Structures are given as C-alpha cells and as structure tokens.
Amino acid sequence: MKTAKATIQSILGKGWNFPVLPDSIDKQLHYTVGPDKVLQSIWIILDTEPGERIMRPDFGCGLRRYLMKPNTSATRALIRRDAERALASWEPRVKVRQVEVTTGDDPAMVLIHIHYLHVRDGSPANLVYPFYLE
C-alpha cells in the first residue's frame, strides 16, 4: 500500500493568482501555492462585499459599509468584529489568533492587522490590510 506524502500544496491549496491576469512575459495564467494562496484568499474575503458573488451571496466581509464613517474606536471595533466573523465563516484553513484595527498615517485610513495560524501545520502568519474610510 502506498502512503501519500502531504505537501504544502495538498495541505493549504493551489489556485490562480489574484488578480487573475496573464503573466507579462509568457502570457500564461500562473498558480499560487500554499501559504501565499491562503494569504490571497484572506485578502479576497476582506475585499468582497456580500452580494457580489451570485452563487454565494453571503460571501465576503462587507467593509464598504464603513465608507464615509468616522475613524473612531467604535468604527474600528465594528470592522474588527466583521473581519473576525468573515474569516471564521469563509477561511477554514486558518485559525485567527488576533485581529487589530488601528489608525493609519492618513486620518481616513485604518490598518487591519490579522494574526493567524495555518490549521494543518500550525505555522504562524500575518497580514496587514489597509482600508480607506473616505
């Protein structure tokens, strides 16, 4: 009997780069593998508004509802809650350890710091997602 050896690709996945664009040199669509694919998936979740995907109307984080809102601690707390919920719902390959939302250099910008562990191998990773309120 043959045993399958787990690879980063089989554990964390493989898929097209985001955004899906052909390479400028060889005009091919290339794939992203492993931790980079998970990172891109988290970015897509944060960047998608519920209702954008026809077959998955609940998919996404819904950050655009905070456009034109003041950069207050209450707004940042709501953004944190929505990011935590969306990642818990839509990204099973990670366990979110902490989400922090801080002000950026620009008063209209918040930085969403996401610290997470890859579920299958326990390796830590993080992402900082800039979001402009105006």
Salt bridges, closest charged atoms under 4 A:
ASP23 OD2 - HIS30 NE2 3.88
ASP26 OD1 - HIS30 NE2 3.17
GLU52 OE2 - ARG64 NH1 2.52
ASP82 OD2 - ARG65 NH1 3.52
ASP82 OD1 - ARG81 NH2 2.93
GLU84 OE2 - ARG80 NE 3.54
GLU91 OE2 - ARG93 NE 2.74
GLU100 OE1 - HIS115 NE2 3.49
